[in-house]
Amino acid sequence: MSSHSLVAFRKLSRRRPFAARVVRSKRCASSYSVYEYPLAKEPPEIKRTKAKDVEKTPRSWPARRLSEDRFDDAQALSPQQIEEIRSEQRKKLNTKLSSAYAITNEVPASIPPNFPADQLEVPETVVTTLDNGIRVVSQETYGQVSTIGAVCEVGSRLERPGETGVTNLLEVLAFGATNKYMGPQVNTLLQDWGGQRFVSTGREQSLHCIDLLRPNVENALDLLKEVLLEARFLPEEVEDAKMALGFQAMDMMPELLLSEALQEAAYGGNQQLGQPHFCPTEALAELSADTVHGYWQRQFVQNPKGLAIGGAGIRHDFLVNKADELFGHLKQKDEGRSVVKPSQYRGGEKRVERPTVDGLVRIGVGFEVGGWHSDALVATCVLQTLLGGGSSFSAGGPGKGMYSRLYRRVLNQFGWAESAEAYTAFHSESGIWGISGSTMPENARNMVQVFTHHLAQLAVNHVSDEELDRARNMLKCNVLTQLESRLVLFEDMGRQVLTYGQRENMNVTCKKIDAVTKEDLRQ
């Protein structure tokens, strides 16, 4: 502060308080109304009042209420009387948190253990097989929210002629009308329980799950049984779902179209793995409510051995008892049910001519790899992480793969490459691994050459130690980070149990990732 401003500040500080000047000087009245109270027509009058001159108003106190207990508070009670009173209170008092549970010495199964973290058992995945073949799998999370659901062996590869797209249609119809509820009622119940539903279908498996507050898990399991075993598939619901699929087909992302084209090019349209998963518009007319109902009864209701009931954040004994109560009556019927027919890799080319909003073409180059039961499964995942990739406009930062090979050697070197990314698609008996990307049509030939060059280099030259270490660490980080989500944990448990009959411990998985060598990647 300069000397001139300091003098001005001292002069201003000697002025009398503003409120006092308003009372004593009429000249300040206009300034008061303008700067302090713009809407006031005249300055307020300030009066001084002493505390002793204020008239005191007598206070009114509520009448004293005596205790309604049948004994005097001051009376000494014997231990027997105290126990009688406590016993009577246990019978009469219900918790205010939920009217479903009385206050007892036994903690309800829906409430997680209330102990310090160092006193809790390390969560482990537990699997139990019911008498009819249903697998029940769960893992405790000690949280207030749970995820429960079912994973089943229902996929688009099992569709027969005339049923093309029925699995995709079932995804839209899920959690619809049942024998007990209408579709809107199902959504209302989920909202009342603090939950939301998730449905996912694929070529080999389908998933239905509910994520909700833990005290409502029992109700959610009852609802899950309703939507899975008592679904009505009303004709009007089926028609609405077909209309929705038609709109989705018109606006389908080019990346999904590329994925479908790669499957058909790899296995051919006359094999199970080459069949379309997303319902083609020309196949919608063949689907009806009877088609959906027959397919669901044949592939799901009559196949309990292909069903896994799972839960993340729930006691295993409670889930087993409830699953046996709701699904234990299902009987295995193999007559008439579609079975898996192994598909042979063929290779080839598939082109889809369709205009895109951005004017880019999508290109994919891939090769066959082993499926879920292959010894090279982990090495393939490490190789996919090593190649990495993404979009030229994606945000960078730690852990985003900015130092992966496709980022450094494709996106950073060729300005015409809009995206480049490694991809995998695993199935029971086979899989696909390769590189996909996007560019302008005039650069499509260049992109194919760049992709094939990098794929050939992997077979000829070893990767560097730095690349291998980074890929292994990043893969472990991605897997463990994803499993912190209840939904991902539930899905991982259900799919592994259906595929392998058990769930692999994450320590074992990390050791397998660390054991991948340069030679494994080159092979």
C-alpha positions as CSV (number, residue, x, y, z in Angstrom):
1,M,0.0,0.0,0.0
2,S,1.4,3.4,-1.0
3,S,1.8,6.4,1.4
4,H,-1.0,8.3,-0.3
5,S,-3.5,5.4,0.0
6,L,-2.4,4.9,3.6
7,V,-3.2,8.6,4.5
8,A,-6.6,8.2,2.8
9,F,-7.3,5.1,4.8
10,R,-6.5,6.8,8.1
11,K,-8.8,9.8,7.2
12,L,-11.6,7.4,6.4
13,S,-11.1,5.5,9.6
14,R,-11.6,8.6,11.7
15,R,-15.1,9.2,10.3
16,R,-18.0,8.4,12.6
17,P,-20.0,5.1,12.2
18,F,-22.3,5.2,9.2
19,A,-25.5,4.5,11.2
20,A,-24.8,7.3,13.7
21,R,-24.4,9.8,10.8
22,V,-27.7,8.8,9.4
23,V,-29.5,9.8,12.6
24,R,-27.7,13.0,13.3
25,S,-27.4,14.3,9.8
26,K,-30.2,14.7,7.4
27,R,-27.8,15.2,4.5
28,C,-26.9,11.5,4.7
29,A,-30.5,10.3,4.4
30,S,-30.4,9.9,0.6
31,S,-27.1,8.0,0.6
32,Y,-28.5,5.6,3.2
33,S,-31.5,4.6,1.1
34,V,-29.5,4.4,-2.1
35,Y,-26.6,2.3,-0.9
36,E,-28.0,0.3,2.0
37,Y,-31.7,0.0,1.3
38,P,-32.4,0.8,-2.3
39,L,-36.2,0.2,-2.0
40,A,-36.7,2.2,1.3
41,K,-38.5,5.5,0.9
42,E,-37.1,7.1,4.0
43,P,-34.2,6.2,6.4
44,P,-34.9,3.9,9.3
45,E,-35.1,5.4,12.8
46,I,-32.6,3.9,15.1
47,K,-33.4,3.9,18.9
48,R,-31.4,2.9,21.9
49,T,-33.1,0.8,24.5
50,K,-31.8,-0.4,27.8
51,A,-32.3,-3.9,29.0
52,K,-34.0,-2.9,32.2
53,D,-36.7,-1.0,30.3
54,V,-37.8,-4.1,28.3
55,E,-41.0,-5.6,29.6
56,K,-40.4,-9.2,30.4
57,T,-42.9,-11.8,29.0
58,P,-43.6,-14.7,31.3
59,R,-42.7,-18.1,29.8
60,S,-45.2,-21.0,29.6
61,W,-43.8,-24.4,30.5
62,P,-45.6,-27.7,29.4
63,A,-47.3,-29.6,32.0
64,R,-45.1,-32.3,33.6
65,R,-45.9,-35.8,32.3
66,L,-45.4,-38.7,34.7
67,S,-44.0,-42.0,33.5
68,E,-46.5,-44.5,32.2
69,D,-44.4,-47.4,33.4
70,R,-46.1,-49.7,35.9
71,F,-43.4,-49.2,38.5
72,D,-41.9,-46.2,40.3
73,D,-38.6,-44.9,38.9
74,A,-37.2,-44.6,42.4
75,Q,-38.3,-48.1,43.3
76,A,-35.5,-50.7,43.6
77,L,-36.3,-53.6,41.4
78,S,-35.1,-57.1,42.0
79,P,-33.1,-58.9,39.3
80,Q,-36.1,-61.2,38.6
81,Q,-38.3,-58.1,38.0
82,I,-35.8,-56.6,35.7
83,E,-35.5,-59.7,33.6
84,E,-39.4,-60.0,33.4
85,I,-39.6,-56.4,32.1
86,R,-36.8,-57.0,29.5
87,S,-38.5,-60.2,28.4
88,E,-41.8,-58.4,27.9
89,Q,-40.1,-55.6,26.0
90,R,-38.4,-58.1,23.6
91,K,-41.8,-59.5,22.7
92,K,-43.6,-56.2,22.1
93,L,-40.9,-54.0,20.6
94,N,-40.2,-54.1,16.9
95,T,-37.3,-52.3,15.2
96,K,-38.2,-49.0,13.6
97,L,-35.7,-49.6,10.8
98,S,-37.7,-52.5,9.3
99,S,-41.0,-54.0,10.4
100,A,-39.9,-57.4,9.1
101,Y,-37.4,-58.1,11.8
102,A,-38.0,-58.0,15.6
103,I,-35.2,-57.1,18.0
104,T,-33.7,-60.4,19.0
105,N,-30.3,-61.7,20.0
106,E,-29.8,-63.2,16.5
107,V,-28.6,-60.9,13.8
108,P,-30.7,-61.2,10.6
109,A,-28.9,-62.6,7.6
110,S,-29.4,-59.4,5.6
111,I,-27.3,-57.4,8.0
112,P,-23.5,-57.6,7.5
113,P,-21.3,-58.3,10.5
114,N,-20.5,-55.2,12.5
115,F,-16.9,-55.8,13.5
116,P,-13.6,-54.0,12.9
117,A,-12.0,-54.9,9.5
118,D,-9.1,-56.6,11.1
119,Q,-11.5,-59.0,12.9
120,L,-13.4,-60.0,9.8
121,E,-12.6,-63.1,7.8
122,V,-11.0,-62.6,4.4
123,P,-13.8,-62.9,1.8
124,E,-13.7,-66.2,-0.2
125,T,-15.8,-67.4,-3.1
126,V,-18.0,-70.3,-2.0
127,V,-19.7,-72.7,-4.4
128,T,-22.5,-75.1,-3.6
129,T,-24.3,-77.5,-6.0
130,L,-28.0,-78.2,-5.4
131,D,-29.5,-81.6,-5.9
132,N,-30.9,-80.6,-9.3
133,G,-27.5,-79.4,-10.6
134,I,-27.9,-75.6,-10.0
135,R,-24.6,-74.0,-8.8
136,V,-24.9,-71.4,-6.0
137,V,-21.9,-69.1,-5.7
138,S,-21.3,-66.1,-3.5
139,Q,-18.7,-63.9,-1.8
140,E,-19.2,-61.6,1.2
141,T,-18.3,-57.9,0.8
142,Y,-19.4,-56.7,4.3
143,G,-21.3,-53.8,2.7
144,Q,-24.8,-52.4,2.9
145,V,-25.6,-53.1,-0.8
146,S,-25.8,-56.5,-2.5
147,T,-25.9,-57.9,-6.0
148,I,-27.9,-61.0,-6.6
149,G,-28.9,-62.7,-9.9
150,A,-28.6,-65.6,-12.3
151,V,-26.1,-66.5,-15.0
152,C,-27.4,-69.2,-17.5
153,E,-26.2,-71.0,-20.6
154,V,-28.6,-69.3,-22.9
155,G,-26.9,-67.6,-25.9
156,S,-27.5,-66.8,-29.6
157,R,-25.3,-69.7,-30.7
158,L,-28.2,-72.0,-29.6
159,E,-30.8,-70.4,-31.8
160,R,-32.5,-72.5,-34.4
161,P,-33.7,-71.5,-37.8
162,G,-36.7,-69.2,-37.3
163,E,-35.3,-68.1,-33.9
164,T,-32.6,-65.7,-35.1
165,G,-32.4,-62.8,-32.7
166,V,-34.6,-64.3,-30.0
167,T,-31.8,-64.0,-27.4
168,N,-31.3,-60.3,-28.2
169,L,-35.1,-59.9,-27.9
170,L,-35.1,-61.6,-24.5
171,E,-32.7,-58.9,-23.3
172,V,-35.3,-56.2,-24.0
173,L,-38.1,-58.3,-22.5
174,A,-36.3,-59.0,-19.2
175,F,-38.1,-58.0,-16.0
176,G,-41.4,-57.6,-17.8
177,A,-44.9,-58.9,-16.9
178,T,-45.1,-62.1,-14.7
179,N,-48.0,-64.1,-13.4
180,K,-47.9,-62.0,-10.2
181,Y,-46.8,-58.5,-11.5
182,M,-47.1,-56.3,-14.5
183,G,-44.0,-54.7,-16.0
184,P,-44.5,-51.3,-14.3
185,Q,-45.1,-53.0,-11.0
186,V,-41.7,-54.7,-11.2
187,N,-39.9,-51.4,-11.8
188,T,-41.8,-49.8,-8.9
189,L,-40.8,-52.6,-6.5
190,L,-37.2,-52.3,-7.5
191,Q,-37.3,-48.5,-6.8
192,D,-39.0,-49.1,-3.4
193,W,-36.2,-51.5,-2.5
194,G,-33.4,-49.1,-3.6
195,G,-32.4,-51.3,-6.4
196,Q,-31.8,-51.4,-10.2
197,R,-31.7,-54.3,-12.7
198,F,-29.1,-55.3,-15.2
199,V,-29.4,-57.7,-18.1
200,S,-26.8,-58.9,-20.6
201,T,-26.9,-61.5,-23.3
202,G,-24.1,-63.0,-25.4
203,R,-23.4,-65.9,-27.8
204,E,-23.0,-68.4,-25.0
205,Q,-24.3,-67.0,-21.7
206,S,-26.9,-64.6,-20.4
207,L,-27.0,-62.6,-17.2
208,H,-29.9,-61.2,-15.0
209,C,-29.1,-59.4,-11.8
210,I,-30.4,-56.9,-9.3
211,D,-28.2,-54.5,-7.3
212,L,-30.1,-53.2,-4.2
213,L,-29.9,-52.4,-0.5
214,R,-29.0,-55.4,1.5
215,P,-32.1,-55.7,3.8
216,N,-34.2,-56.2,0.7
217,V,-32.3,-59.2,-0.7
218,E,-34.9,-61.7,0.2
219,N,-37.6,-59.8,-1.6
220,A,-35.3,-59.4,-4.6
221,L,-34.7,-63.2,-4.8
222,D,-38.5,-63.8,-4.8
223,L,-38.8,-61.2,-7.6
224,L,-35.9,-62.8,-9.5
225,K,-37.7,-66.2,-9.4
226,E,-40.9,-64.5,-10.7
227,V,-39.2,-62.8,-13.7
228,L,-37.2,-66.0,-14.6
229,L,-39.7,-68.7,-14.1
230,E,-43.1,-67.0,-14.3
231,A,-42.5,-64.5,-17.2
232,R,-45.6,-64.2,-19.4
233,F,-44.0,-62.7,-22.6
234,L,-47.2,-60.9,-23.5
235,P,-47.8,-60.3,-27.2
236,E,-48.0,-56.6,-26.8
237,E,-44.7,-56.6,-24.9
238,V,-43.0,-58.7,-27.6
239,E,-44.2,-56.3,-30.3
240,D,-42.9,-53.3,-28.4
241,A,-39.6,-55.0,-27.9
242,K,-39.3,-55.8,-31.6
243,M,-40.0,-52.2,-32.4
244,A,-37.2,-51.2,-30.0
245,L,-34.8,-53.6,-31.7
246,G,-35.7,-52.2,-35.1
247,F,-34.8,-48.7,-33.9
248,Q,-31.5,-50.0,-32.4
249,A,-30.6,-51.7,-35.6
250,M,-31.1,-48.4,-37.5
251,D,-28.7,-46.6,-35.0
252,M,-26.3,-49.4,-34.2
253,M,-22.7,-48.3,-33.5
254,P,-20.3,-49.1,-36.4
255,E,-18.0,-50.9,-33.8
256,L,-20.8,-53.4,-33.1
257,L,-21.3,-54.0,-36.8
258,L,-17.6,-54.6,-37.2
259,S,-17.6,-57.2,-34.3
260,E,-20.5,-59.0,-35.9
261,A,-18.8,-59.0,-39.3
262,L,-15.5,-60.4,-37.7
263,Q,-17.5,-63.3,-36.2
264,E,-19.1,-64.2,-39.5
265,A,-15.8,-63.9,-41.4
266,A,-14.1,-66.1,-38.9
267,Y,-16.6,-69.0,-38.6
268,G,-19.1,-68.5,-41.4
269,G,-22.8,-67.8,-41.1
270,N,-23.7,-71.6,-41.1
271,Q,-21.9,-72.4,-37.8
272,Q,-23.1,-71.5,-34.3
273,L,-20.3,-69.0,-33.5
274,G,-20.9,-67.3,-36.9
275,Q,-24.6,-66.7,-36.3
276,P,-25.6,-63.1,-35.7
277,H,-26.2,-62.1,-32.1
278,F,-28.0,-58.8,-32.7
279,C,-31.3,-59.4,-34.3
280,P,-31.3,-58.5,-38.0
281,T,-34.3,-56.3,-39.1
282,E,-35.4,-58.9,-41.7
283,A,-35.7,-61.6,-38.9
284,L,-38.0,-59.5,-36.6
285,A,-41.1,-60.6,-38.5
286,E,-40.5,-64.3,-37.7
287,L,-40.4,-63.7,-33.9
288,S,-43.5,-64.0,-31.8
289,A,-44.5,-64.5,-28.2
290,D,-44.8,-68.2,-28.7
291,T,-41.3,-68.3,-30.2
292,V,-39.9,-66.5,-27.2
293,H,-41.8,-68.6,-24.6
294,G,-40.8,-71.9,-26.2
295,Y,-37.1,-70.9,-26.5
296,W,-36.9,-69.8,-22.9
297,Q,-38.6,-72.9,-21.5
298,R,-36.4,-75.2,-23.6
299,Q,-33.1,-73.5,-22.9
300,F,-33.5,-72.1,-19.4
301,V,-36.3,-73.6,-17.4
302,Q,-35.6,-77.2,-18.4
303,N,-31.8,-76.8,-18.0
304,P,-31.0,-76.2,-14.3
305,K,-27.5,-77.7,-14.8
306,G,-26.7,-74.7,-16.9
307,L,-27.8,-72.2,-14.2
308,A,-25.8,-70.4,-11.6
309,I,-27.4,-68.4,-8.8
310,G,-24.9,-65.8,-7.5
311,G,-24.6,-63.1,-5.0
312,A,-22.0,-60.5,-4.0
313,G,-22.4,-59.1,-0.5
314,I,-24.6,-61.9,1.0
315,R,-24.2,-64.8,3.4
316,H,-23.7,-68.0,1.5
317,D,-25.9,-70.2,3.7
318,F,-28.8,-67.8,3.3
319,L,-28.4,-67.7,-0.5
320,V,-28.2,-71.5,-0.7
321,N,-31.4,-72.0,1.3
322,K,-33.2,-69.4,-0.6
323,A,-32.0,-70.7,-4.0
324,D,-33.1,-74.3,-3.1
325,E,-36.5,-73.0,-2.0
326,L,-37.1,-71.0,-5.2
327,F,-35.3,-73.0,-7.9
328,G,-34.8,-76.5,-6.3
329,H,-37.9,-77.9,-8.0
330,L,-36.5,-77.5,-11.5
331,K,-35.9,-80.7,-13.4
332,Q,-33.4,-81.4,-16.1
333,K,-34.9,-82.2,-19.5
334,D,-32.5,-82.7,-22.3
335,E,-35.0,-83.8,-24.9
336,G,-35.5,-81.1,-27.6
337,R,-32.9,-78.7,-26.1
338,S,-30.3,-77.2,-28.4
339,V,-26.8,-78.3,-27.6
340,V,-23.4,-76.7,-28.4
341,K,-21.9,-77.8,-31.7
342,P,-18.2,-76.9,-31.9
343,S,-17.5,-74.4,-34.6
344,Q,-14.4,-74.6,-36.8
345,Y,-12.4,-71.5,-37.6
346,R,-12.4,-70.8,-41.4
347,G,-11.2,-67.3,-41.9
348,G,-12.2,-65.0,-44.8
349,E,-13.5,-61.6,-45.4
350,K,-16.7,-59.8,-44.7
351,R,-17.7,-56.3,-45.9
352,V,-20.7,-54.3,-44.6
353,E,-21.7,-51.3,-46.8
354,R,-23.4,-48.8,-44.6
355,P,-23.1,-45.0,-44.3
356,T,-21.7,-43.7,-41.1
357,V,-22.3,-40.3,-39.4
358,D,-18.6,-39.5,-39.1
359,G,-17.7,-40.7,-42.6
360,L,-15.0,-43.2,-41.3
361,V,-14.6,-46.8,-42.2
362,R,-14.0,-49.5,-39.6
363,I,-11.4,-52.2,-40.3
364,G,-10.5,-55.3,-38.3
365,V,-7.8,-57.9,-38.9
366,G,-7.7,-61.0,-36.7
367,F,-6.6,-64.5,-36.2
368,E,-7.8,-67.6,-34.3
369,V,-6.6,-68.2,-30.8
370,G,-7.6,-70.7,-28.1
371,G,-10.9,-70.4,-26.2
372,W,-11.7,-70.2,-22.5
373,H,-10.0,-73.6,-21.9
374,S,-6.8,-72.8,-23.8
375,D,-3.4,-72.8,-22.0
376,A,-2.6,-69.6,-23.9
377,L,-5.6,-67.7,-22.6
378,V,-3.6,-65.5,-20.1
379,A,-0.8,-64.9,-22.6
380,T,-3.3,-63.7,-25.2
381,C,-4.8,-61.2,-22.6
382,V,-1.2,-60.0,-21.9
383,L,-0.6,-59.5,-25.6
384,Q,-3.8,-57.6,-26.0
385,T,-2.8,-55.3,-23.1
386,L,0.6,-54.8,-24.6
387,L,-0.8,-53.7,-27.9
388,G,-3.4,-51.5,-26.2
389,G,-4.6,-48.6,-28.3
390,G,-7.6,-46.4,-28.3
391,S,-8.8,-43.2,-30.0
392,S,-6.6,-40.3,-31.2
393,F,-8.9,-38.0,-29.2
394,S,-9.1,-40.0,-26.0
395,A,-7.9,-38.3,-22.8
396,G,-4.5,-39.3,-21.5
397,G,-3.3,-39.8,-18.0
398,P,-1.9,-42.5,-15.7
399,G,-3.1,-46.0,-16.6
400,K,-4.8,-45.0,-19.9
401,G,-2.4,-47.0,-22.1
402,M,-0.7,-44.0,-23.6
403,Y,2.6,-46.0,-23.8
404,S,1.1,-49.1,-25.4
405,R,2.5,-50.2,-28.7
406,L,-0.5,-49.1,-30.9
407,Y,-0.5,-45.7,-29.3
408,R,3.2,-45.1,-29.8
409,R,3.7,-46.7,-33.2
410,V,0.3,-46.2,-34.9
411,L,-1.7,-43.3,-33.5
412,N,1.3,-41.1,-32.8
413,Q,3.0,-41.8,-36.1
414,F,0.1,-41.8,-38.6
415,G,-2.1,-38.8,-38.5
416,W,-4.8,-40.4,-40.7
417,A,-5.4,-43.1,-38.0
418,E,-8.4,-42.1,-36.0
419,S,-8.4,-45.2,-33.7
420,A,-6.5,-48.4,-33.3
421,E,-7.1,-51.0,-30.6
422,A,-6.4,-54.7,-29.9
423,Y,-9.4,-56.8,-29.3
424,T,-10.3,-60.4,-28.2
425,A,-13.4,-62.5,-28.4
426,F,-13.2,-65.8,-26.5
427,H,-15.6,-68.8,-26.7
428,S,-15.7,-72.3,-25.4
429,E,-13.8,-74.0,-28.2
430,S,-12.2,-71.1,-30.0
431,G,-11.4,-67.4,-30.0
432,I,-10.4,-64.4,-32.1
433,W,-7.6,-62.0,-31.5
434,G,-6.5,-59.0,-33.6
435,I,-6.5,-55.3,-34.2
436,S,-9.4,-53.0,-35.2
437,G,-9.4,-49.3,-36.1
438,S,-11.0,-46.5,-38.0
439,T,-9.9,-44.0,-40.7
440,M,-11.1,-42.1,-43.7
441,P,-12.0,-44.4,-46.7
442,E,-9.0,-43.2,-48.8
443,N,-6.6,-44.5,-46.1
444,A,-8.2,-47.9,-45.6
445,R,-5.5,-49.7,-47.6
446,N,-2.8,-48.1,-45.5
447,M,-4.4,-49.1,-42.3
448,V,-4.6,-52.7,-43.3
449,Q,-0.9,-52.7,-44.2
450,V,0.0,-51.1,-40.9
451,F,-2.1,-53.6,-38.9
452,T,-0.6,-56.7,-40.7
453,H,2.9,-55.3,-40.3
454,H,2.6,-55.0,-36.5
455,L,1.0,-58.5,-36.3
456,A,3.9,-60.0,-38.3
457,Q,6.4,-58.2,-36.1
458,L,5.0,-59.9,-33.0
459,A,5.7,-63.3,-34.5
460,V,9.2,-62.5,-35.6
461,N,10.7,-60.3,-32.9
462,H,10.5,-60.5,-29.1
463,V,8.9,-57.7,-27.2
464,S,11.1,-55.6,-24.9
465,D,11.4,-56.3,-21.2
466,E,9.9,-52.9,-20.4
467,E,6.8,-53.5,-22.7
468,L,6.3,-57.0,-21.1
469,D,6.5,-55.7,-17.5
470,R,4.2,-52.8,-18.3
471,A,1.6,-55.0,-19.9
472,R,1.6,-57.6,-17.1
473,N,1.3,-54.9,-14.4
474,M,-1.4,-53.1,-16.3
475,L,-3.4,-56.3,-16.9
476,K,-3.3,-57.1,-13.2
477,C,-4.3,-53.6,-12.3
478,N,-7.3,-53.7,-14.7
479,V,-8.5,-57.1,-13.4
480,L,-8.2,-56.2,-9.7
481,T,-9.7,-52.7,-10.2
482,Q,-12.7,-54.1,-12.0
483,L,-13.4,-56.7,-9.3
484,E,-13.9,-53.9,-6.8
485,S,-17.3,-53.5,-8.3
486,R,-20.1,-55.7,-6.9
487,L,-21.6,-56.1,-10.4
488,V,-18.3,-57.2,-12.0
489,L,-17.6,-59.6,-9.0
490,F,-21.0,-61.2,-9.4
491,E,-20.6,-61.6,-13.1
492,D,-17.1,-63.0,-12.8
493,M,-18.2,-65.6,-10.2
494,G,-21.2,-66.7,-12.3
495,R,-19.4,-67.0,-15.6
496,Q,-16.4,-68.8,-14.1
497,V,-18.6,-71.3,-12.3
498,L,-20.5,-72.1,-15.5
499,T,-17.3,-72.3,-17.6
500,Y,-14.9,-74.0,-15.2
501,G,-17.0,-75.3,-12.4
502,Q,-15.2,-73.1,-9.9
503,R,-13.8,-69.6,-9.5
504,E,-10.0,-69.1,-9.6
505,N,-8.4,-67.3,-6.7
506,M,-7.0,-63.9,-7.7
507,N,-3.6,-64.7,-6.3
508,V,-3.4,-67.6,-8.7
509,T,-4.5,-65.4,-11.6
510,C,-1.9,-62.8,-10.8
511,K,0.8,-65.5,-10.6
512,K,-0.2,-66.8,-14.1
513,I,0.0,-63.2,-15.5
514,D,3.5,-62.8,-14.0
515,A,4.6,-66.1,-15.5
516,V,4.0,-65.0,-19.1
517,T,7.2,-64.8,-21.0
518,K,8.4,-63.2,-24.3
519,E,8.3,-66.6,-26.0
520,D,4.7,-67.1,-24.9
521,L,3.8,-63.9,-26.6
522,R,5.7,-64.7,-29.8
523,Q,4.1,-68.1,-30.1
